């Protein structure tokens, strides 16, 4: 099964690649650093939206916020 999502740059349904990258998020006026996932269009390299990845990234941020992340 190929992973596909809509790319706003290509204006089409495209395959995408993922990579684990350092991210930052702010909760209650404090900045947190964590490792998340970004999705990029396989055609143009533009960042694309994938709901499951957004949920996973929020989970990673909340884990760090709660202080239960493994360093």
DRENDO-1510 file (C-alpha; in Angstrom, 1 decimal, always signed):
<recs>
REC; n; res; u; v; w
REC; 1; UNK; +0.0; +0.0; +0.0 .
REC; 2; UNK; +1.4; +3.4; -1.0 .
REC; 3; UNK; +1.1; +6.3; +1.3 .
REC; 4; UNK; -0.7; +9.2; -0.4 .
REC; 5; UNK; -2.0; +12.7; +0.6 .
REC; 6; UNK; -2.8; +16.0; -1.1 .
REC; 7; UNK; +0.1; +18.3; -1.9 .
REC; 8; UNK; -0.9; +22.0; -2.0 .
REC; 9; UNK; +2.1; +22.8; -4.2 .
REC; 10; UNK; +1.5; +20.1; -6.8 .
REC; 11; UNK; -2.3; +20.4; -6.4 .
REC; 12; UNK; -2.7; +16.7; -6.7 .
REC; 13; UNK; -2.8; +13.5; -4.6 .
REC; 14; UNK; +0.8; +12.4; -4.2 .
REC; 15; UNK; +3.0; +9.9; -2.5 .
REC; 16; UNK; +5.0; +11.2; +0.4 .
REC; 17; UNK; +8.1; +10.4; +2.4 .
REC; 18; UNK; +8.6; +10.7; +6.1 .
REC; 19; UNK; +11.6; +11.6; +8.3 .
REC; 20; UNK; +12.2; +11.9; +12.0 .
REC; 21; UNK; +13.3; +15.4; +12.8 .
REC; 22; UNK; +13.8; +17.6; +15.9 .
REC; 23; UNK; +10.7; +19.7; +16.7 .
REC; 24; UNK; +9.7; +22.3; +19.2 .
REC; 25; UNK; +6.3; +23.0; +20.7 .
REC; 26; UNK; +4.9; +25.5; +23.2 .
REC; 27; UNK; +2.5; +24.5; +26.0 .
REC; 28; UNK; +1.6; +26.9; +28.8 .
REC; 29; UNK; +4.2; +29.4; +27.6 .
REC; 30; UNK; +7.1; +27.0; +27.8 .
REC; 31; UNK; +9.0; +25.6; +24.9 .
REC; 32; UNK; +9.5; +21.8; +24.6 .
REC; 33; UNK; +11.9; +20.0; +22.3 .
REC; 34; UNK; +11.1; +16.5; +21.0 .
REC; 35; UNK; +11.6; +14.2; +18.0 .
REC; 36; UNK; +8.7; +14.1; +15.6 .
REC; 37; UNK; +7.9; +13.1; +12.1 .
REC; 38; UNK; +7.5; +15.3; +9.0 .
REC; 39; UNK; +5.9; +14.3; +5.7 .
REC; 40; UNK; +7.1; +15.6; +2.4 .
REC; 41; UNK; +5.7; +15.3; -1.1 .
REC; 42; UNK; +7.8; +12.8; -3.1 .
REC; 43; UNK; +7.4; +15.0; -6.2 .
REC; 44; UNK; +8.3; +18.6; -5.0 .
REC; 45; UNK; +9.6; +18.1; -1.4 .
REC; 46; UNK; +6.9; +20.4; +0.1 .
REC; 47; UNK; +5.7; +19.6; +3.6 .
REC; 48; UNK; +2.3; +17.9; +3.4 .
REC; 49; UNK; -0.4; +17.3; +6.0 .
REC; 50; UNK; -1.0; +13.8; +7.2 .
REC; 51; UNK; -3.5; +13.5; +10.0 .
REC; 52; UNK; -1.9; +10.4; +11.6 .
REC; 53; UNK; +1.5; +12.1; +11.7 .
REC; 54; UNK; +0.0; +15.2; +13.3 .
REC; 55; UNK; -1.6; +13.1; +16.0 .
REC; 56; UNK; +1.7; +11.2; +16.6 .
REC; 57; UNK; +3.6; +14.5; +16.9 .
REC; 58; UNK; +1.2; +15.8; +19.4 .
REC; 59; UNK; +1.5; +12.6; +21.4 .
REC; 60; UNK; +5.3; +13.0; +21.4 .
REC; 61; UNK; +5.0; +16.7; +22.6 .
REC; 62; UNK; +2.5; +15.8; +25.4 .
REC; 63; UNK; +4.8; +13.0; +26.5 .
REC; 64; UNK; +7.7; +15.4; +26.9 .
REC; 65; UNK; +5.3; +17.9; +28.6 .
REC; 66; UNK; +4.3; +15.3; +31.1 .
REC; 67; UNK; +8.0; +14.5; +31.8 .
REC; 68; UNK; +7.7; +10.8; +30.8 .
REC; 69; UNK; +9.8; +11.0; +27.7 .
REC; 70; UNK; +12.8; +8.7; +27.4 .
REC; 71; UNK; +15.8; +10.9; +26.6 .
</recs>
